[in-house]
Amino acid sequence: MSEKKKQILTIAEKLFYENGFHHVGLKRIVSDSGVALMTLYNHFSSKEELIQEVLSIREERYLSLLSNCGQGSTHQKAKSIAKIHAEWLSSQRNGCMLLRAKEEYANVNQAIVDQVVEHKKNLIELFITLGFNQRQSNQLTLVLEGSTSLAEVLDPKDVTSELTHLIDQVIVK
């Protein structure tokens, strides 16, 4: 990937996450990234294509973090996943960027909506590959998603404490 493309993606992700997708235009991305409009269009045919690549990169980064949850029992892995997720939450105060994309593009761009749905399925599938059964994977996803939502309105430290407690209750030692 070229440096210009990385620059565009980094700036676009930051702007979309902080401001929403519809509130950020391509001119703002071009201006903030310091590239020419033609450079952006050489890499992305549309704003929606840029959004989809930003979402893909973000998903890859998040799932990669979770996949490094360590060894041990499912309970130990779940505790590690909760810790990694809590660290992610403390650096990401605007909730789930992918769900925000789904909300903004519902009935507007089905490809973006489908990408977000697939991300949530990928999260569950990751947990299955890490040794959790289907029910545990669903439950783990549910508590992580809930903590993401709650961290938007409560202190992330309090949310982390409750997340850890729930993991102890949901994923049996």
N, C-alpha and C positions, 0 to 999 in steps of 0.2 A: 504494500500500500504506500502510495506517495506521501510525502510530508504534508503537502497541501490538502490532500484528502483527509488525513488524520486531523489536521488543524480544523477543517470544516466540521468534521464529526464531533470533535471535542467541544467546540464552541456551540454547535447546534444542540448537543446533549445538555450542556449547561443552561442555555437559554430556554429550551423546551421545558426542562425540569423546573426552572425557577418561575417561568411565566406562562406555561401552557403552550399547546401546539398552535392554536388559532391566533394567539396574541403575538406570535413571533413570525415575521415575514422573512423572505429570503434576503431582502436588502439589509436587514439587521444582521443576519448571519454573515453575509459578505462583508459588511462594515466591521463587525467585531472580529472576524477572523483575518481580515486584511488581505483577502484574495479578490480577484476580479469576478464579476458575475459569470463571465464565460468559463472561468475555471470551475466554479460550482457546477455549471451545466455540463461541463466535460465529464464530471464524475457522477452527477445525478440528473436524471431526465425531468424530475419533478420534486416538489416539496415532499410529497407522500413517499417517494422512493427514498429520500434522505431520512425521513422519519423512520421508515422500516429498517434501514440500516443502523440507525442510532439505537432502535429497540433491540435489534439482533446483537449488537455489541454489548449493550447493557445486560441483556439476558446471559450472554456468554460469560461475562465478567462475574455476575452474581452466582450462576450455577457452578462456575469454576471454584469460587470461594467455598461454596457448600460441599463440593465434592472432596475437599481436603479436610474432612471432618475427623480424621484419625481412625484409630483401630478400636477394637473392643466390642462390648455388647451393644445391642441396639439402643439401650438406655444411655450408655456412654457416648455413642455417636450422636444421639438426639441432643444431649447436653452440649456437645461440641457444636452442633449445627445451630442450636439456640444462641450460643456465645458468638459465633460468627455472624449470625443474623442480627444480634443486638449491636454488634460493632458497626454493621452496615447501617442500621437504623440511626445510630448516633451521628453518622456522617450524612444521612439522607433525611432531612426533616419534612419533606413534602410528600410523603407516602410513596406508593408504588407508581412509578412512571408509566409502566405498561398498562395498568388499569386506568390511569388517567387518559392514556391514548385511546383505550377502548371506549371510555365515556365520551370523549370529544368526537370520535369518528363513528359512533353508532349511527346507523342509517345514512352514513356519508361515504365511508370507504370500508367495504367488507374485508378487503385484504388485510388491513390494519387490525380490525376486530378479530379476524381469524388467527392472526399472528399472536395476539395476546392470549387467546384461548389456548392455542398450542403451547405457549410459554407455561401456562399453569399446568397443563398436562405433562410437559417436560419436567417440571418441578416434582410432581408426584412420581414420575418414572425414574428420576434420579434417586429418590429415596428408596424405591424398590431395588434398584441396582446396588444400593448401599446396604441391602440386607433387611430392610423393613418390609413387612407384609403390606398388602393393599390397605387394610384398615389403618394400620399405623402410619402409612404414607399419607393417607387422607387426613388423619388427625393431626399429624405434624404440619402438614400444609395449612390446615385450618388455624392452628394456633400461631403459626408464623404470619399468616395473612392478617389475623386479628391484631397481633402485636404491631404490625405495620400501620394499620389503621389507627390504633389507639395512640401510637407514638406521634401522630400529627397533633394531638390535642393534650397529651399528658407528658410529663417529664420522661424521657427515654429510660432513665435509671429506674423509675418506678415500673415502667412497662417491662423492662428486662427482668426485674425481680419477679413479677407475675408470670412472665413467660417461663422462667426457670421453674417456678412452682408448678405450673401446668405440665411441663415436660415430666416432672417427677410423678404427677398424677396420671398422665395419659400413657406414657411409654414406661411400662412396668420394668422395674430393675431385674 
